[in-house]
Amino acid sequence: MAYAATIGFFDGVHKGHRFLLDQLQQVAAKYALKAAVLTLDEHPQSVLSGLQKLLLNTPEERTELLKKTGIDEIFIFHFDVIRQLTAEEFMRLIRERCDVQVLLMGYDHQFGSDRLTDFADYDALAAKVGLKLIPVTQAPDGAVSSSKIRKALLAGDMLRANTMLGYSYRLDGTVVHGNGVGHTIGFPTANIQPDPRKLIPGSGVYAAYASVIGNPATYKALVNIGTNPTVGNDHLTIEAYLIDYQGEELYGNSLSLRFEQRIRSEHKFNSLDELKVQIHADLLTVSNL
């Protein structure tokens, strides 16, 4: 199977990525090839720094989103292996092992341990190994990037983040036991423990949609991210109250949250009664969205 391919980590598989992947599929069709993505198992910054970079997608979510774009194949490389290769060695690798015949590449994109800077240099090496190199058309004004989306999420600007993503930001996690205060005040919440690699939006109260993974039912949800200062938590929690949920206990299930909008920041209330009044107001806000 022969391919036209492009290179990237594709964290978020956001609108900017899909602009590129649309071009890739057009190029693949022109040359009667399948479309492939060349990507990495870990973010380069995580490998180079030794610290986990918080990501917009888990590897499984990224693969799912890439497949939804219509890409035919995903080739995953270990960064520690390919970082040692020169540009020519890498292009020879993808030509011989993956049967990549056309490579879509941006003018400002770099790969290879020799850190070439000119497109013409890459083009000459590509011809040497039997690879056709095609420059990427520049993205529209106001280019989207994963770093811009991370910044918006950390600021709680969910509307901006979702606009750049092209979908609602997702956070999945196993439902674990919390402090039980929600049950005490009449609003039982599902306390979720997400994948540690995922970026958690900034503290605040959010309108979201929730579903138990494996169950098609979806519920509007009120989600609090923070330390719950009214009850004196000393650690960050993610708690979701599923509006109109009448099912069984959720402990041990996997819950998927899709964030729509932050409705307010987190506050410390003088009493649980004040907190209950605010929750009623928050639920009304969420229900009316």
C-alpha positions as CSV (number, residue, x, y, z in Angstrom):
1,M,0.0,0.0,0.0
2,A,1.5,3.3,-1.1
3,Y,0.8,6.6,0.8
4,A,0.9,10.4,0.8
5,A,1.7,11.4,4.3
6,T,2.3,14.3,6.6
7,I,4.1,14.6,9.9
8,G,2.9,15.9,13.3
9,F,2.0,15.2,16.9
10,F,-1.6,16.3,16.3
11,D,-2.5,17.0,19.9
12,G,-6.1,18.0,19.9
13,V,-6.7,17.2,16.2
14,H,-8.0,20.7,16.1
15,K,-9.2,22.9,13.2
16,G,-5.6,23.8,12.2
17,H,-4.8,20.1,12.0
18,R,-7.9,19.3,10.0
19,F,-7.0,22.1,7.5
20,L,-3.7,20.2,7.0
21,L,-5.3,16.8,6.8
22,D,-7.9,18.0,4.2
23,Q,-4.9,19.1,2.1
24,L,-3.3,15.7,2.6
25,Q,-6.4,13.9,1.4
26,Q,-6.5,16.1,-1.7
27,V,-2.9,15.4,-2.5
28,A,-3.4,11.6,-1.9
29,A,-6.4,11.6,-4.3
30,K,-4.4,13.5,-6.9
31,Y,-1.6,10.9,-6.9
32,A,-4.0,7.9,-6.4
33,L,-2.5,7.1,-3.0
34,K,-3.8,6.4,0.5
35,A,-3.5,9.1,3.1
36,A,-1.3,8.5,6.2
37,V,-0.2,10.4,9.3
38,L,3.3,10.0,10.7
39,T,3.2,10.7,14.4
40,L,4.9,10.0,17.7
41,D,4.0,7.9,20.8
42,E,5.1,10.7,23.2
43,H,5.3,14.4,22.9
44,P,8.9,15.5,22.2
45,Q,8.9,17.9,25.1
46,S,8.0,15.1,27.5
47,V,10.9,13.1,26.3
48,L,13.4,15.9,26.3
49,S,12.5,17.4,29.6
50,G,11.7,14.2,31.5
51,L,8.4,15.8,32.6
52,Q,5.0,14.8,31.4
53,K,3.5,17.5,29.1
54,L,-0.2,17.7,29.8
55,L,-2.1,16.9,26.6
56,L,-5.4,17.7,24.9
57,N,-5.9,14.0,24.0
58,T,-4.8,10.7,25.3
59,P,-3.2,8.6,22.6
60,E,-6.4,6.6,22.2
61,E,-8.5,9.8,21.8
62,R,-6.0,11.2,19.3
63,T,-6.2,8.0,17.2
64,E,-10.0,8.1,17.3
65,L,-10.1,11.7,16.2
66,L,-7.6,11.2,13.4
67,K,-9.5,8.2,12.1
68,K,-12.7,10.3,12.0
69,T,-11.0,12.7,9.6
70,G,-10.9,9.9,7.0
71,I,-7.1,9.2,7.2
72,D,-6.4,5.7,6.0
73,E,-3.4,4.9,8.1
74,I,-1.5,6.1,11.2
75,F,2.2,5.3,11.6
76,I,3.5,5.8,15.1
77,F,7.2,6.2,15.8
78,H,9.2,6.2,19.1
79,F,10.7,9.7,19.4
80,D,13.8,8.4,21.2
81,V,14.5,6.3,18.0
82,I,13.8,8.8,15.3
83,R,15.4,11.8,17.1
84,Q,18.8,10.2,16.2
85,L,18.1,10.1,12.5
86,T,19.2,12.7,10.0
87,A,16.5,14.1,7.7
88,E,17.8,11.8,4.9
89,E,17.7,8.8,7.1
90,F,14.2,9.5,8.3
91,M,12.9,10.1,4.8
92,R,14.6,6.8,3.6
93,L,12.9,5.0,6.6
94,I,9.4,6.2,5.7
95,R,10.0,5.5,2.0
96,E,11.2,2.0,2.5
97,R,9.3,0.8,5.5
98,C,6.0,2.7,5.1
99,D,5.9,3.1,1.3
100,V,5.4,6.9,1.7
101,Q,5.8,8.2,-1.8
102,V,4.6,11.8,-1.3
103,L,5.3,13.9,1.8
104,L,3.3,17.0,2.6
105,M,5.6,19.4,4.5
106,G,5.4,23.0,5.8
107,Y,8.1,25.5,4.9
108,D,8.9,26.2,8.6
109,H,8.7,22.5,9.6
110,Q,11.9,20.7,10.7
111,F,12.8,17.1,11.3
112,G,16.1,15.2,11.5
113,S,19.1,15.5,13.8
114,D,20.9,17.7,11.3
115,R,18.2,20.4,11.7
116,L,18.1,21.6,8.2
117,T,16.3,24.9,7.7
118,D,15.6,25.3,4.0
119,F,12.8,23.6,2.2
120,A,15.1,23.3,-0.8
121,D,17.6,21.2,1.2
122,Y,14.8,18.8,2.3
123,D,13.5,18.7,-1.3
124,A,16.9,17.6,-2.6
125,L,17.3,14.8,0.0
126,A,13.7,13.7,-0.7
127,A,14.5,13.3,-4.4
128,K,17.6,11.3,-3.5
129,V,15.5,8.7,-1.7
130,G,12.7,8.7,-4.2
131,L,10.2,10.8,-2.2
132,K,8.2,13.7,-3.6
133,L,8.0,16.6,-1.3
134,I,5.0,19.0,-1.5
135,P,4.8,22.3,0.5
136,V,1.8,22.9,2.7
137,T,-0.5,25.7,1.8
138,Q,-0.5,28.3,4.6
139,A,-3.3,28.1,7.1
140,P,-5.9,30.9,7.2
141,D,-5.4,34.0,9.3
142,G,-5.7,33.5,13.0
143,A,-4.0,30.1,12.9
144,V,-5.1,27.6,15.6
145,S,-2.5,25.9,17.7
146,S,-2.4,23.3,20.5
147,S,-0.6,25.8,22.8
148,K,-3.3,28.4,22.2
149,I,-6.0,25.9,23.1
150,R,-4.1,24.8,26.3
151,K,-3.9,28.4,27.3
152,A,-7.6,29.0,26.8
153,L,-8.5,25.8,28.8
154,L,-6.3,26.8,31.7
155,A,-7.9,30.2,31.8
156,G,-11.4,28.5,31.8
157,D,-12.2,30.1,28.4
158,M,-14.1,27.0,27.2
159,L,-15.9,28.8,24.4
160,R,-12.7,29.9,22.8
161,A,-11.0,26.5,23.3
162,N,-14.0,24.6,21.8
163,T,-14.1,27.0,18.9
164,M,-10.4,26.3,18.1
165,L,-10.9,22.6,18.7
166,G,-14.0,22.3,16.6
167,Y,-15.6,20.1,19.2
168,S,-16.3,20.2,23.0
169,Y,-13.3,19.5,25.2
170,R,-13.5,16.0,26.7
171,L,-12.4,14.7,30.0
172,D,-12.9,11.0,30.9
173,G,-12.3,9.4,34.2
174,T,-13.2,6.6,36.6
175,V,-15.7,7.6,39.3
176,V,-14.1,7.4,42.7
177,H,-15.3,8.1,46.3
178,G,-15.1,11.7,47.4
179,N,-15.8,13.4,50.7
180,G,-19.6,12.7,50.5
181,V,-20.6,16.4,51.0
182,G,-22.7,16.4,47.8
183,H,-24.9,13.6,49.2
184,T,-25.2,15.4,52.5
185,I,-26.6,18.6,50.9
186,G,-28.8,16.8,48.3
187,F,-26.6,17.0,45.2
188,P,-24.7,13.7,44.9
189,T,-21.8,14.2,42.6
190,A,-19.6,11.8,40.7
191,N,-15.9,12.5,41.5
192,I,-13.8,11.5,38.6
193,Q,-10.1,10.6,38.3
194,P,-8.9,11.4,34.8
195,D,-5.9,10.1,32.9
196,P,-2.9,11.9,34.5
197,R,-1.6,12.9,31.0
198,K,-4.7,15.0,30.3
199,L,-4.9,18.7,30.8
200,I,-7.5,19.7,33.3
201,P,-9.4,23.0,32.6
202,G,-8.9,25.9,35.1
203,S,-10.8,26.0,38.4
204,G,-14.4,27.0,38.2
205,V,-18.0,25.8,37.7
206,Y,-18.9,24.5,34.2
207,A,-21.8,23.5,32.1
208,A,-21.1,20.2,30.5
209,Y,-22.6,17.0,29.1
210,A,-22.0,13.7,30.8
211,S,-22.4,10.1,29.8
212,V,-21.4,6.8,31.3
213,I,-19.0,5.2,28.8
214,G,-20.7,2.3,27.2
215,N,-24.2,3.8,27.7
216,P,-25.7,6.1,25.0
217,A,-27.6,8.2,27.4
218,T,-26.4,11.8,27.8
219,Y,-27.2,14.2,30.7
220,K,-26.6,17.9,31.2
221,A,-24.2,18.3,34.1
222,L,-22.9,20.8,36.5
223,V,-19.1,20.3,37.0
224,N,-16.9,21.8,39.6
225,I,-13.2,21.8,39.2
226,G,-11.2,23.0,42.2
227,T,-10.5,22.5,45.9
228,N,-14.0,23.0,47.2
229,P,-12.9,25.7,49.6
230,T,-16.2,25.8,51.5
231,V,-15.5,22.3,52.8
232,G,-11.8,22.7,53.1
233,N,-10.3,20.2,50.6
234,D,-6.6,20.3,50.2
235,H,-6.4,18.8,46.7
236,L,-8.0,19.4,43.3
237,T,-11.2,17.5,42.5
238,I,-13.4,17.1,39.5
239,E,-17.0,16.6,40.5
240,A,-20.0,16.3,38.2
241,Y,-23.7,16.5,39.2
242,L,-25.7,14.8,36.4
243,I,-29.1,16.6,36.0
244,D,-32.0,14.1,35.9
245,Y,-29.8,11.1,36.3
246,Q,-31.9,8.3,38.0
247,G,-29.6,5.3,37.5
248,E,-27.5,3.2,39.8
249,E,-24.4,4.3,41.8
250,L,-21.7,5.4,39.4
251,Y,-18.7,4.3,41.5
252,G,-16.2,2.3,39.4
253,N,-17.8,3.3,36.1
254,S,-16.0,5.5,33.5
255,L,-17.6,8.9,33.0
256,S,-17.1,11.1,30.0
257,L,-17.5,14.9,30.4
258,R,-17.8,17.3,27.5
259,F,-17.3,20.8,28.6
260,E,-19.5,23.6,27.1
261,Q,-19.0,26.8,29.1
262,R,-17.6,28.1,32.4
263,I,-20.5,29.7,34.3
264,R,-18.6,31.1,37.3
265,S,-15.3,30.9,39.2
266,E,-15.0,28.8,42.4
267,H,-16.0,30.6,45.6
268,K,-15.7,29.9,49.3
269,F,-19.2,30.2,50.9
270,N,-19.8,31.0,54.6
271,S,-22.0,27.9,55.1
272,L,-23.3,24.8,53.3
273,D,-26.7,26.5,53.1
274,E,-25.2,29.3,51.1
275,L,-23.5,26.7,48.9
276,K,-26.9,25.0,48.3
277,V,-28.5,28.3,47.2
278,Q,-25.7,28.9,44.7
279,I,-25.9,25.3,43.4
280,H,-29.6,25.8,42.7
281,A,-28.8,29.0,40.8
282,D,-26.0,27.2,38.9
283,L,-28.4,24.4,37.9
284,L,-30.9,26.8,36.6
285,T,-28.2,28.4,34.5
286,V,-27.0,25.1,33.1
287,S,-30.6,23.9,32.4
288,N,-31.3,27.1,30.4
289,L,-28.2,26.9,28.2
